[in-house]
Amino acid sequence: MKSDVPPRVVLKFGGTSVSSRRGWDTISDLVTARVEAGQRILIVHSALAGVTDLLDRLPDEALTGRHAAPLDRLSEQHFQLGADLGLDGPAVLGDEIAEIRKATDGVALLEEVTPRIRARILAFGERLSTRIGAAFLLSAHHRVEWLDAGSLLRAVQTGRQTGSSVWLSAECDSDLEPSVRTRLDALEGVGLTQGFTARTEKGEPVVLGRGGSDTAAAYLAGKWGADWLEIWSDVPGMFSADPRLVPTARLLRRLNYYEAQEITTTGSQVVHPRAIRALRDSGIPIELKSTMDRGSPNTMIESIGTTGPAQVKAISWKGKIVLVSMDTLGMWQEVGFLARAFAVFKDEGISIDLVSTSESNVTVSLDSKATLLDEEKLAAVRDGLSPLCRVQIIQPCAAVSLVGSRIREILHRMGPVMAAFEGHRIHLVSQAASDLNFTVVVDEEGVDRLVRRLHDLLIPQSTESDVFGPSWEELSTVGTG
């Protein structure tokens, strides 16, 4: 029986999609089409391209009194977009700009910046962009209501958060929330709100960490009980490899949540892993689409099983990996060695990715980009571990992952594939207990050639299928033809 309730759809747009007149014309057209199709729409979008990085540096520049120039650049970027959209930028954004100046002047005056203040300053990026977005859609005769994301999303405390992460990498739950559903369902037009930001129970701004706009959109989709979430960016979905490195990479048409999350955690940056995790249990589908070519094929992430052949679906990789090798005969049959060793990483706020063990050695991998590793932290790790074992730091490395379904079933066919690693120094090999990936850590030098070779060996390049769509080269030719 067909439901009379209109579909609830969250549309999330990235920074490149909201930084130009072309992008906003596309969004306006999409809103028109969705409203005419009878859908209830909530738009969630990012700050303008480059703005979060500028705001991230702003508090430190304020400490030395050098924040006036970057604030002028911030204002000019937004005022210029406003002019391109036919808006009076100073009139639309005057109050928000004044608040940013007040916050940074306070940092300069007190000569102090706390994680709470950093979060407040970072949150302005999405506030500025969504003020412009709402004003433009109103000028285009859409019924739009600007919403403060902090009134919809509340941060929750988890065991993963300590110190500054409470403010700068906050988390929310994505459970259906009747008050949010009632509020969004009561809107007479389209809701528009910020990604990346939320508030504490006391009403103080927090941010959700890098990739937080994807995550905020997923949280809101869950709380609203959306029928699906669409994430719009400058690419049509996830590929079998990074298209910038492998032009023959194939579009992945359909993935289940676990496969998609594995691809994102091992290197793909199209969608944030936390966004996938937030909707996995509720089964809300995630559709990845391109604002550059709305008619192109795309990726759907949904609750599909692991039926079909065991196969590799993507070659992912992450650079700037640091290995910490702990070597001692004293760990053999010693109770508590790993607990004491891992406590050193915990004390430094460092997350461990991969672990390889033998009777006399434990080697772990650290993602230096994700954990903001620096030489000072690595020195602290070395000092903390030295009483327990002999420590060796190996860097820079790259983790190359073969991701797919039921990887263990095809390991016996990997002989010719492993020949591709000839000439590369292999430091660590890991086959995930989830049976979703096989990862090899090598020296970072030459990893681009290795990824291309593995892709040629493992990913079919002929006919399209339910899994593999057209290649990046084919889509780019169509898009420019």
N, C-alpha and C positions, 0 to 999 in steps of 0.2 A: 504494500500500500504506500503510495507516494505521500511524503510528509509535506504539510503546508508551511512548515517553518523555513524561512529563507536560509540558504547556506551561509554560514559564518566563515569569513575568509580573512586571514591576516596577510597583508602584503608588506614585505620588508625590502627596503631599498638601501643599497650601499652608498658609500661616499661618492664614487664616480658617477652614480646614477642621479645624484641630487645636486651636482656641482655645475650644471649648465642649463641653458634654456632648452636645448634639445632633450635632455633628460626629463625636465619637468613637463615638456609637451607630451612626451611619451607617458608619463605618469597620469597626466590629465586625461589622455585618451583612454588609458586603462580604467580609470575611475568611471568614465562615462560608460564604457562597455560593461563593466561589472554591475553598476547600478541598474542599467537597462536590462541586465540578465537576472535581476532580482536578488542580488547578493548583498548581505550586510558586510561592510568593509571596515577594517581597522588598518591604517597605514602606520608602520613603524619605520623610522629611517635614521641613518647615521649622520654624523657631522660631515661637513664638506671635506673633500679630499685634502689631506695634509693638516687639517686643523687640530686633530687630537695630538699629533706630534708637537705642534706649536704650543698647545696648552700644557703638554707634559713638561716642556722646558721652561715655561713661563714662571713658575714659582722660584726656580733657582736663579733666573735672571732678575727677579724682583729682589732677591736677597742682596744683590750687588747694585740695585738701583738702575738696572738696564732694561726695564720692562716697558718703557714708553714706546720704543720703536716696534717691538713685536706686537704690542697692542694696536698700534696704528695699522700694521700689516693685516692683523686679524679683522679690524673694522673695515678696511678697504676691500678685502676679499669678499666680505659679505655684502657690503654696499654695492660693489660692482655686480654681483649676482643679482641683487635686488633691482638694479637699473636694467640689467638684461631681461628681467622678468616684468618690467614696467611698473616696479614698485618704488616707493620712497623709502630706501633702506634705513636712513636715520630715524624716520618716524616709526617704522616697524620694530627696529632693534634698539632704540635709544635706551630703554630701561635696562635691557639685558647687558648692553655694553657698559652702562654706568655701574652695574653690579660687579662686573669683572674688574673694572678699574678700582672699585672700592676694595675688593678682596686682595688684589695684588698690591695696592698701596698699603694695606694692612701688613702684608708680609714684609714689605720694604721698611715700614716703620718699626715693627717689632723685631726684625732681623731673625725671624723664626718661621719655619714652615713645618706643619704637622701632616701626617697622612690624611687627617680629616679635611684640612684646608686644600690639599692636593686634589682630593676627590671632588670637593666643591668646585674648584676651578676647572677640572676636567669635564664635569657635567655640563658646563656652559656650551660646549661644542654642539651637542644635540639640541639644546634649547634654542640657540641661534638659528640653526638650520631648519628646525621645525616651525619656528615663528615665520620664517620666509616661506616655507612650503605651504603652510596654512593660508597665509595672505595671498599667495599666488593662486591657489585653488579656489579661494573665495572670489578673486578677481576674474577667474575663468567660469564663474557662475555655478560652482559646485557648492552644495551644502556641507560645510566642513566644521567640525568642532575640535579646537586644539585642546589636548588633554595633557596634564602633568603626569609623566610616567610614575613619579613618586607616589601619586595617589592610587595607583593601580598595583604597584609592585613593592613588597616589603622584603627587606633582606632577612635571611634566617641564619642563625649561627650553626656552623658545622665544625666537625673535628679537623677539617682541612685548613681552617682559617686561624692564623695567628698573626699578631703584630699588625703591620700595615695592610696585610691582605684583607682584614676585616673591612677596610675602607676602599681598597683599590682593586680587590678581586672578590667582591661580594657575590653571594649566591641567593637565589630565591627558590621557592618551590613552584611546581607547575601543576598542582592539583586544581581541579575544577573548583572555582570559588563563586558561590551564588551571588554575592554582592557585586563582583566584577561583571558577571554575566548580565545581571539585571541592569547595571549602569550602561554597559555597552549596547545592550538590546534596546534601551530606551532612547538612544541617540536618533535624532530625526534625519541625520545625514551620515557623512563619513567621519569616523574618528581618526585623528592624527596625533601621534605621540612619539616620544623619543626612545631610541634604543640606548643601550649602554648604561643607563642610569636607573637607580631605585632609591628608596629611602629606608632608614632604620625605623624602628618602632617609635623613636623619639622625633622622627621627621627630618633627620639630617641626611644630606645627599651622600650616596655611595656610588661607586662605579663597578661594573661587572668584569673588568679586565679586558685585555685585547680580544677582539671578536665578540665583545659583549652585546653588540647590536643584534647579531644573530640570536644570541642566547636570550636577550630580552624579548625578542619577537616570539621565540618558542615558549618562554614562560607565559606570555600573554595569551598565546594560542591555547595553552593548556588551561589557564584560569578561565578563559572565556568558553572553553569547550568548542573550539573552532573545528570546522569540518576538514580544513587543511591549511597549511602554511606555505606561502610562496616566498622564496628568497630570490630577489632580482639583483643581478650584478652585471658585469661586462662580459661574462662567459655563460654559456647555456647549461653548464652543469659540471659534473665530475668526469675526469678522463682517466684512461688507463695509464697515463703518466703525465708529468707536467708538460703541457703543450709548448711552453717556451723552450724546453730542452729537447722534446721529442715531437716534432711537427706531425708525425704519423700517429700520435696518440689517438685512441678511439673514445668517442663519447660513451659513457656508461648509462644505458637507458634506465635500468631498474636495479635497485640494490635494497637489501633489507637493512634495518637499522644497525645491526652489528657489523656488517660489511662496510657500510658507509662510515661508521665511527672508526673502524680500524684504518681505513684509508686516510681519514682526516688526522688521526693521531700519529700516523707514520709519515706525514709530510704534506698532504693536500691542504690548501688554504681556502678552498671555495666556500666552505661552511664550517663553523666552529664545532668541535666535538661535543661541547656542553649543550649546544642547541639540539643535537640529535638525541643525546641522552635524556634531555628534558621531556621529549615527546615519545620516547620508545615505549614506555609502559602504557601510555594512553592510546597508542596506535594512531595518532594523528599524522597523516602523511605530510611529507615535506617535498615540495616541488621546486627545483632549481631552474631559473629561467634567465634569459638575457634581455636587458633593455635595448641592446644594440640590434637585436634581430628577434622580434617577438614571435615570429613564425618558425623559428628553428627548432629542431628536436631538442629534448632536454632530459634531465635526470629526475626520476621519481624515487624517493626513499620511503618505503612503506613496510607493512607487516607481511612480508612474503617469506615463505619457508626456505629451506636449503635444498629444495628439490632441484633436479637437473644435474649435469655432470660436475664432478670435482674439477675445478679449474682455477687458474690464476686470473684475476680480473684487473689487477693494477700493479705497477711497479712504482712504489713510493720511495722517497728518500728525504732524509734530514741531514743538513750539514751542521758544522760547529758542535759536534758531539764530543764530549770529554769522557774518557774512560779512566776509572780508578781501579787499579789492580792491587789486591791485598793478598800477600803471599806469606804463609807461615805453616810449618809442620805442626805448630801448636794447636791448630783448629781441629785436627783430626779427632773425632769423637768427643770434642769438648762441648759441654753444655753451655749455651748462652753466647757463643762467640758472635754469631750473626746479630743477635739482639744488641750486644755492646757496640759492634761496628756500625750497625744501621742507626743507632742512637746518635752517633756523631753527625750523620747527615741531617737527622731530624733537628738537632740543636742548631744547625746552621740554616734551617729552613729550606733544605734542598730536597727535591723530589727525585727519586731513582726511577729510571725507565726500565732497562733490561738488567737481568742478573744471570751470571754464568758461574757455576760452582764446580770445584773438584775437591779432593781430599786435602789439598794444600793451598788452594787459591780460590778467591772469590773476586770476580771482576764485575763492576757495575757501570752502566752508561748514564750520563747526565746530559740533558738538553740545555746547553748554555743559554740559548735564547729564551726558553720558557722559564728558567729559574734565575735569570739575571746573574749568572756566574761571573765572577771576576777573580783576579789573582789573589786578592785578599781572602775571599771565601775558600778558594782552593788551598791556600796556605793553612787556613784554620782546619780544614778537613785533614790535611796531611799531619798536622800537629796532633789532632785528636786521635788519629788512627795509629800513629807511630808506636805508642806503647803496646799495641796489640799485634802488629804485623809490619812487614816491609811494604812500603807504599810506592807505587809508581803511577804517575799521571801521564796519560797518553793523549795527545791532541795535536792538530785538529783531526777529527775523524768524521766519517759519514755513516749513517745507518741506512742500508738499502733493504727494503722490505718487499717481498712477493706476497701480495694480499689476494685472498679469494675464498672459495668455499672448499672445506674439507681438504686442506693442504696435505695432511698426512697420507691421504690415499694416493697422491701423485708423487711422493718423495722418491719412489723407485724410478721415476722417469726423469729425475733431476740430474743424472750423470752428465749428459752433454751440456746442460745449462751451467753446471758448476765449472766447466772449463772456461767460461767467460771470466771467472775470477783469477785466471792465470795472470801473473804480473801484478796482482793487488795483494798487499799484505793484509791477511784476515786476522782480526783481533778477537772476535767474539761471534758465535753463531747461536741463534735462539729460535726455537720453534714454539709458537705460542700455544699454551694449554687450551685456548679457545678454538684451536684448529683453524684460525683465520689468517695467520701470517707466518712467514719464514724470513727471519731477519739476519743479515750479515753486516757486521761492522768492519769497515776498512778505513785505510787512510783516505782523507778527503780528496787529495790530488788525483785527478783522473776519473772521479766518480761520474761525471757527465757522460763520458764514453761508455762506462760500464752500464749505466742505466739504459742508454740507447741500445746497447748490445742485448741486454736482457729482454728489453721490449721486443726487439726483432725476433728473439727466440721463443717467447712465451705468449705473445698476443697475436691472434689471427688477424691478417690484414686483407682478407678477401671479402666474403659476403657479410652483410649485416645480420643481426640476430636479435633475440629478445634482450640480450645483455649488451652487445656491442653495436653502437650506431656508427655514423660517419666519422671520419677522422677530422682532426683539427684543420688540416690542410684543406679538406673538402668543404668544411663549413666556412672557412675564411674565404675561399674562392667564391662560394655562393653569396656570402655577405658583401663582397666587394664587386660582384659582377653586375 
